[in-house]
Amino acid sequence: MGFKAKESLSEQIAQHLAQQIIHGDMLAGDRIQELRVAGELDVSRGSVREALLILQRRQLIDILPRRGAVVKEMSETHVRNLYEVMQVLLGLVIRKAIKVVREEDMDSFIELVHGLQVEAEERDYDAFFTLSFRFLEHLYPFARNVFVEDVLINMQPAMQRAYFMALHLEPDEIKECLSFFKALVETIFRRDVRSALEIIREFAEHQSELVEESITRARQIETAWGSRRRK
């Protein structure tokens, strides 16, 4: 694993593990063993322990007595709460962005949306996923509020986990996501706060319902399979 000098070692380990959780390489309930991670990455157990605390704060893992670190379950309530908070915070950002954004600032948003369009047409889900959060990270500073920006950055791994799941649940979800980003840029350009807030609300509710329904179906299948095996 190559490390970047500008970030702490524990932060880089946290990001490395987060990517495995976000992309489904580690599943809910999977244990994360300090010793194994330290050996694989050639780092100290202390650095891994600090990384696990970061992941716990970012709602990707739970640290349980006698079990240690396990990947956090994505329950319907967890997903609903996540999207509710994200909707509120993005609303705060967009209100301020519409007030302070300049015409020359729009070029970068238009370029990002063009990139999303290309990746959507090519069905490159990984590239589309990456660009989606590059768009959001570009938007956050327009809040002119370090507290809001800090909360959003810390929430982002949990949001990425849900968004990655939603993006792969339905064949046309990538088009829904593209439409969201396009519409958001249009409302910023028109300085239309009301429409922007409505777009954010509708998209958050849509994705939340999509992920919640998937979790419910998976639990029902698991329950039915368990009942069948016990017969």
C-alpha positions as YAML, in Angstrom:
chain: A
units: angstrom
residues:
- id: 1
  name: MET
  ca: [0.00, 0.00, 0.00]
- id: 2
  name: GLY
  ca: [1.46, 3.39, -1.00]
- id: 3
  name: PHE
  ca: [1.00, 6.15, 1.56]
- id: 4
  name: LYS
  ca: [0.66, 9.89, 0.98]
- id: 5
  name: ALA
  ca: [2.74, 12.17, 3.20]
- id: 6
  name: LYS
  ca: [0.02, 14.84, 3.45]
- id: 7
  name: GLU
  ca: [-2.37, 12.53, 5.32]
- id: 8
  name: SER
  ca: [-1.83, 10.72, 8.61]
- id: 9
  name: LEU
  ca: [-1.08, 7.02, 8.42]
- id: 10
  name: SER
  ca: [-4.22, 6.12, 10.35]
- id: 11
  name: GLU
  ca: [-6.35, 8.23, 7.97]
- id: 12
  name: GLN
  ca: [-4.89, 6.45, 4.96]
- id: 13
  name: ILE
  ca: [-5.52, 3.04, 6.53]
- id: 14
  name: ALA
  ca: [-9.09, 4.14, 7.30]
- id: 15
  name: GLN
  ca: [-9.61, 5.19, 3.68]
- id: 16
  name: HIS
  ca: [-8.17, 1.90, 2.43]
- id: 17
  name: LEU
  ca: [-10.55, -0.13, 4.60]
- id: 18
  name: ALA
  ca: [-13.45, 2.20, 3.82]
- id: 19
  name: GLN
  ca: [-13.10, 1.52, 0.10]
- id: 20
  name: GLN
  ca: [-13.42, -2.21, 0.74]
- id: 21
  name: ILE
  ca: [-16.61, -1.65, 2.75]
- id: 22
  name: ILE
  ca: [-18.09, 0.85, 0.28]
- id: 23
  name: HIS
  ca: [-17.52, -1.46, -2.70]
- id: 24
  name: GLY
  ca: [-18.88, -4.51, -0.90]
- id: 25
  name: ASP
  ca: [-15.58, -6.38, -0.60]
- id: 26
  name: MET
  ca: [-16.30, -6.49, 3.14]
- id: 27
  name: LEU
  ca: [-19.89, -7.17, 4.14]
- id: 28
  name: ALA
  ca: [-22.03, -6.31, 7.15]
- id: 29
  name: GLY
  ca: [-20.94, -8.38, 10.14]
- id: 30
  name: ASP
  ca: [-17.47, -9.16, 8.76]
- id: 31
  name: ARG
  ca: [-14.76, -8.88, 11.41]
- id: 32
  name: ILE
  ca: [-11.79, -6.59, 10.83]
- id: 33
  name: GLN
  ca: [-8.81, -8.05, 12.66]
- id: 34
  name: GLU
  ca: [-6.15, -5.55, 13.72]
- id: 35
  name: LEU
  ca: [-3.29, -8.03, 13.46]
- id: 36
  name: ARG
  ca: [-4.23, -9.20, 9.96]
- id: 37
  name: VAL
  ca: [-4.66, -5.65, 8.64]
- id: 38
  name: ALA
  ca: [-1.37, -4.55, 10.24]
- id: 39
  name: GLY
  ca: [0.42, -7.48, 8.59]
- id: 40
  name: GLU
  ca: [-1.15, -6.95, 5.16]
- id: 41
  name: LEU
  ca: [-0.33, -3.23, 5.11]
- id: 42
  name: ASP
  ca: [2.97, -3.48, 7.00]
- id: 43
  name: VAL
  ca: [1.90, -0.94, 9.63]
- id: 44
  name: SER
  ca: [1.65, -0.97, 13.42]
- id: 45
  name: ARG
  ca: [-1.39, -2.27, 15.28]
- id: 46
  name: GLY
  ca: [-1.65, 1.13, 16.96]
- id: 47
  name: SER
  ca: [-2.14, 2.83, 13.58]
- id: 48
  name: VAL
  ca: [-4.78, 0.25, 12.63]
- id: 49
  name: ARG
  ca: [-6.55, 0.79, 15.95]
- id: 50
  name: GLU
  ca: [-6.69, 4.55, 15.30]
- id: 51
  name: ALA
  ca: [-8.00, 3.87, 11.78]
- id: 52
  name: LEU
  ca: [-10.79, 1.72, 13.19]
- id: 53
  name: LEU
  ca: [-11.84, 4.54, 15.52]
- id: 54
  name: ILE
  ca: [-12.05, 6.83, 12.47]
- id: 55
  name: LEU
  ca: [-14.25, 4.29, 10.67]
- id: 56
  name: GLN
  ca: [-16.46, 3.98, 13.74]
- id: 57
  name: ARG
  ca: [-16.99, 7.76, 13.79]
- id: 58
  name: ARG
  ca: [-17.85, 7.61, 10.08]
- id: 59
  name: GLN
  ca: [-20.53, 4.97, 10.71]
- id: 60
  name: LEU
  ca: [-18.87, 2.23, 8.65]
- id: 61
  name: ILE
  ca: [-18.03, -0.14, 11.50]
- id: 62
  name: ASP
  ca: [-19.06, -0.99, 15.04]
- id: 63
  name: ILE
  ca: [-16.54, -1.83, 17.75]
- id: 64
  name: LEU
  ca: [-18.15, -4.44, 19.99]
- id: 65
  name: PRO
  ca: [-17.07, -5.93, 23.34]
- id: 66
  name: ARG
  ca: [-15.29, -9.30, 22.90]
- id: 67
  name: ARG
  ca: [-15.80, -9.19, 19.11]
- id: 68
  name: GLY
  ca: [-13.79, -6.15, 18.14]
- id: 69
  name: ALA
  ca: [-14.40, -4.27, 14.90]
- id: 70
  name: VAL
  ca: [-17.17, -5.47, 12.58]
- id: 71
  name: VAL
  ca: [-18.60, -3.91, 9.43]
- id: 72
  name: LYS
  ca: [-21.76, -1.99, 10.34]
- id: 73
  name: GLU
  ca: [-25.12, -3.34, 9.26]
- id: 74
  name: MET
  ca: [-27.09, -1.14, 6.86]
- id: 75
  name: SER
  ca: [-30.59, -1.30, 8.32]
- id: 76
  name: GLU
  ca: [-33.58, 0.50, 6.84]
- id: 77
  name: THR
  ca: [-33.47, 2.99, 9.72]
- id: 78
  name: HIS
  ca: [-29.75, 3.60, 9.21]
- id: 79
  name: VAL
  ca: [-30.29, 4.35, 5.51]
- id: 80
  name: ARG
  ca: [-33.35, 6.54, 6.13]
- id: 81
  name: ASN
  ca: [-31.54, 8.60, 8.76]
- id: 82
  name: LEU
  ca: [-28.50, 8.97, 6.52]
- id: 83
  name: TYR
  ca: [-30.46, 10.35, 3.58]
- id: 84
  name: GLU
  ca: [-32.55, 12.62, 5.82]
- id: 85
  name: VAL
  ca: [-29.43, 14.28, 7.22]
- id: 86
  name: MET
  ca: [-27.77, 14.44, 3.80]
- id: 87
  name: GLN
  ca: [-30.86, 16.15, 2.40]
- id: 88
  name: VAL
  ca: [-30.76, 18.82, 5.12]
- id: 89
  name: LEU
  ca: [-27.03, 19.47, 4.77]
- id: 90
  name: LEU
  ca: [-27.06, 19.59, 0.97]
- id: 91
  name: GLY
  ca: [-29.97, 21.98, 1.26]
- id: 92
  name: LEU
  ca: [-27.84, 24.29, 3.42]
- id: 93
  name: VAL
  ca: [-25.00, 24.11, 0.91]
- id: 94
  name: ILE
  ca: [-27.19, 24.78, -2.11]
- id: 95
  name: ARG
  ca: [-28.92, 27.76, -0.48]
- id: 96
  name: LYS
  ca: [-25.56, 29.44, 0.09]
- id: 97
  name: ALA
  ca: [-24.07, 28.31, -3.23]
- id: 98
  name: ILE
  ca: [-26.89, 29.92, -5.19]
- id: 99
  name: LYS
  ca: [-26.18, 33.21, -3.40]
- id: 100
  name: VAL
  ca: [-22.40, 33.27, -3.83]
- id: 101
  name: VAL
  ca: [-21.62, 31.30, -7.00]
- id: 102
  name: ARG
  ca: [-20.19, 33.36, -9.86]
- id: 103
  name: GLU
  ca: [-20.68, 32.79, -13.57]
- id: 104
  name: GLU
  ca: [-17.07, 31.62, -13.96]
- id: 105
  name: ASP
  ca: [-17.63, 29.06, -11.17]
- id: 106
  name: MET
  ca: [-20.25, 27.33, -13.30]
- id: 107
  name: ASP
  ca: [-17.68, 26.14, -15.85]
- id: 108
  name: SER
  ca: [-16.30, 23.48, -13.50]
- id: 109
  name: PHE
  ca: [-19.80, 22.21, -12.66]
- id: 110
  name: ILE
  ca: [-20.69, 22.00, -16.35]
- id: 111
  name: GLU
  ca: [-17.45, 20.13, -17.04]
- id: 112
  name: LEU
  ca: [-18.19, 17.65, -14.24]
- id: 113
  name: VAL
  ca: [-21.71, 17.04, -15.53]
- id: 114
  name: HIS
  ca: [-20.32, 16.48, -19.02]
- id: 115
  name: GLY
  ca: [-17.96, 13.88, -17.55]
- id: 116
  name: LEU
  ca: [-20.87, 12.20, -15.77]
- id: 117
  name: GLN
  ca: [-22.79, 12.14, -19.06]
- id: 118
  name: VAL
  ca: [-19.90, 10.38, -20.81]
- id: 119
  name: GLU
  ca: [-19.49, 7.78, -18.06]
- id: 120
  name: ALA
  ca: [-23.26, 7.15, -17.94]
- id: 121
  name: GLU
  ca: [-23.38, 6.57, -21.69]
- id: 122
  name: GLU
  ca: [-20.45, 4.15, -21.43]
- id: 123
  name: ARG
  ca: [-21.99, 2.46, -18.37]
- id: 124
  name: ASP
  ca: [-18.74, 2.92, -16.47]
- id: 125
  name: TYR
  ca: [-20.22, 2.69, -12.98]
- id: 126
  name: ASP
  ca: [-16.93, 3.07, -11.11]
- id: 127
  name: ALA
  ca: [-15.95, 6.23, -12.99]
- id: 128
  name: PHE
  ca: [-19.47, 7.63, -12.62]
- id: 129
  name: PHE
  ca: [-19.38, 6.91, -8.88]
- id: 130
  name: THR
  ca: [-16.04, 8.69, -8.48]
- id: 131
  name: LEU
  ca: [-17.17, 11.74, -10.48]
- id: 132
  name: SER
  ca: [-20.41, 11.97, -8.49]
- id: 133
  name: PHE
  ca: [-18.52, 12.62, -5.28]
- id: 134
  name: ARG
  ca: [-16.00, 14.85, -7.02]
- id: 135
  name: PHE
  ca: [-19.01, 17.00, -7.98]
- id: 136
  name: LEU
  ca: [-20.26, 17.08, -4.38]
- id: 137
  name: GLU
  ca: [-16.80, 17.81, -2.97]
- id: 138
  name: HIS
  ca: [-16.56, 20.72, -5.40]
- id: 139
  name: LEU
  ca: [-19.93, 21.99, -4.17]
- id: 140
  name: TYR
  ca: [-19.32, 21.77, -0.40]
- id: 141
  name: PRO
  ca: [-16.97, 24.80, -0.07]
- id: 142
  name: PHE
  ca: [-19.67, 27.10, -1.46]
- id: 143
  name: ALA
  ca: [-21.47, 26.68, 1.87]
- id: 144
  name: ARG
  ca: [-18.84, 29.05, 3.31]
- id: 145
  name: ASN
  ca: [-19.31, 27.11, 6.54]
- id: 146
  name: VAL
  ca: [-16.47, 24.93, 7.81]
- id: 147
  name: PHE
  ca: [-18.76, 23.09, 10.23]
- id: 148
  name: VAL
  ca: [-21.19, 22.01, 7.51]
- id: 149
  name: GLU
  ca: [-18.32, 21.07, 5.21]
- id: 150
  name: ASP
  ca: [-16.61, 19.03, 7.95]
- id: 151
  name: VAL
  ca: [-19.80, 17.10, 8.75]
- id: 152
  name: LEU
  ca: [-20.40, 16.36, 5.06]
- id: 153
  name: ILE
  ca: [-16.86, 15.10, 4.52]
- id: 154
  name: ASN
  ca: [-17.12, 12.82, 7.55]
- id: 155
  name: MET
  ca: [-20.54, 11.56, 6.43]
- id: 156
  name: GLN
  ca: [-19.34, 10.93, 2.91]
- id: 157
  name: PRO
  ca: [-18.04, 7.34, 3.36]
- id: 158
  name: ALA
  ca: [-21.42, 6.21, 4.73]
- id: 159
  name: MET
  ca: [-23.13, 8.09, 1.91]
- id: 160
  name: GLN
  ca: [-20.81, 6.49, -0.64]
- id: 161
  name: ARG
  ca: [-21.69, 3.04, 0.67]
- id: 162
  name: ALA
  ca: [-25.42, 3.65, 0.19]
- id: 163
  name: TYR
  ca: [-24.95, 5.43, -3.15]
- id: 164
  name: PHE
  ca: [-22.74, 2.64, -4.52]
- id: 165
  name: MET
  ca: [-25.41, 0.14, -3.57]
- id: 166
  name: ALA
  ca: [-28.21, 2.21, -5.14]
- id: 167
  name: LEU
  ca: [-26.23, 2.72, -8.33]
- id: 168
  name: HIS
  ca: [-25.99, -1.04, -8.86]
- id: 169
  name: LEU
  ca: [-29.54, -2.00, -7.86]
- id: 170
  name: GLU
  ca: [-31.42, -0.89, -10.98]
- id: 171
  name: PRO
  ca: [-30.16, -0.74, -14.59]
- id: 172
  name: ASP
  ca: [-31.49, 2.80, -15.08]
- id: 173
  name: GLU
  ca: [-30.37, 4.23, -11.74]
- id: 174
  name: ILE
  ca: [-27.28, 5.72, -13.37]
- id: 175
  name: LYS
  ca: [-29.64, 7.77, -15.58]
- id: 176
  name: GLU
  ca: [-31.59, 8.91, -12.51]
- id: 177
  name: CYS
  ca: [-28.35, 10.05, -10.88]
- id: 178
  name: LEU
  ca: [-27.23, 11.87, -14.02]
- id: 179
  name: SER
  ca: [-30.59, 13.65, -14.21]
- id: 180
  name: PHE
  ca: [-30.17, 14.74, -10.58]
- id: 181
  name: PHE
  ca: [-26.78, 16.35, -11.19]
- id: 182
  name: LYS
  ca: [-27.94, 18.02, -14.40]
- id: 183
  name: ALA
  ca: [-31.04, 19.45, -12.75]
- id: 184
  name: LEU
  ca: [-29.03, 20.66, -9.76]
- id: 185
  name: VAL
  ca: [-26.63, 22.59, -11.99]
- id: 186
  name: GLU
  ca: [-29.54, 24.13, -13.88]
- id: 187
  name: THR
  ca: [-31.14, 25.38, -10.66]
- id: 188
  name: ILE
  ca: [-27.82, 26.84, -9.48]
- id: 189
  name: PHE
  ca: [-27.45, 28.63, -12.81]
- id: 190
  name: ARG
  ca: [-31.01, 30.01, -12.53]
- id: 191
  name: ARG
  ca: [-30.49, 30.77, -8.82]
- id: 192
  name: ASP
  ca: [-33.71, 28.90, -8.09]
- id: 193
  name: VAL
  ca: [-33.48, 27.83, -4.44]
- id: 194
  name: ARG
  ca: [-36.98, 26.37, -4.20]
- id: 195
  name: SER
  ca: [-36.52, 24.06, -7.20]
- id: 196
  name: ALA
  ca: [-33.05, 23.02, -6.02]
- id: 197
  name: LEU
  ca: [-34.36, 22.01, -2.59]
- id: 198
  name: GLU
  ca: [-37.19, 20.05, -4.19]
- id: 199
  name: ILE
  ca: [-34.76, 18.22, -6.50]
- id: 200
  name: ILE
  ca: [-32.57, 17.29, -3.52]
- id: 201
  name: ARG
  ca: [-35.59, 16.10, -1.52]
- id: 202
  name: GLU
  ca: [-36.97, 13.95, -4.35]
- id: 203
  name: PHE
  ca: [-33.60, 12.37, -5.11]
- id: 204
  name: ALA
  ca: [-32.82, 11.64, -1.45]
- id: 205
  name: GLU
  ca: [-36.23, 10.04, -0.92]
- id: 206
  name: HIS
  ca: [-35.92, 8.02, -4.14]
- id: 207
  name: GLN
  ca: [-32.50, 6.61, -3.30]
- id: 208
  name: SER
  ca: [-33.41, 5.97, 0.32]
- id: 209
  name: GLU
  ca: [-36.48, 3.97, -0.70]
- id: 210
  name: LEU
  ca: [-34.48, 2.03, -3.29]
- id: 211
  name: VAL
  ca: [-31.81, 0.97, -0.80]
- id: 212
  name: GLU
  ca: [-34.31, 0.31, 2.01]
- id: 213
  name: GLU
  ca: [-36.40, -1.96, -0.23]
- id: 214
  name: SER
  ca: [-33.28, -3.89, -1.23]
- id: 215
  name: ILE
  ca: [-32.31, -4.41, 2.42]
- id: 216
  name: THR
  ca: [-35.84, -5.58, 3.26]
- id: 217
  name: ARG
  ca: [-35.87, -8.05, 0.34]
- id: 218
  name: ALA
  ca: [-32.47, -9.42, 1.31]
- id: 219
  name: ARG
  ca: [-33.63, -9.98, 4.89]
- id: 220
  name: GLN
  ca: [-36.81, -11.70, 3.70]
- id: 221
  name: ILE
  ca: [-34.80, -14.03, 1.45]
- id: 222
  name: GLU
  ca: [-32.38, -14.79, 4.28]
- id: 223
  name: THR
  ca: [-35.27, -15.52, 6.67]
- id: 224
  name: ALA
  ca: [-37.03, -17.75, 4.13]
- id: 225
  name: TRP
  ca: [-33.81, -19.64, 3.39]
- id: 226
  name: GLY
  ca: [-33.14, -20.10, 7.10]
- id: 227
  name: SER
  ca: [-36.65, -21.48, 7.64]
- id: 228
  name: ARG
  ca: [-36.22, -23.87, 4.73]
- id: 229
  name: ARG
  ca: [-32.91, -25.18, 6.08]
- id: 230
  name: ARG
  ca: [-34.43, -25.84, 9.50]
- id: 231
  name: LYS
  ca: [-37.18, -28.05, 8.03]
...
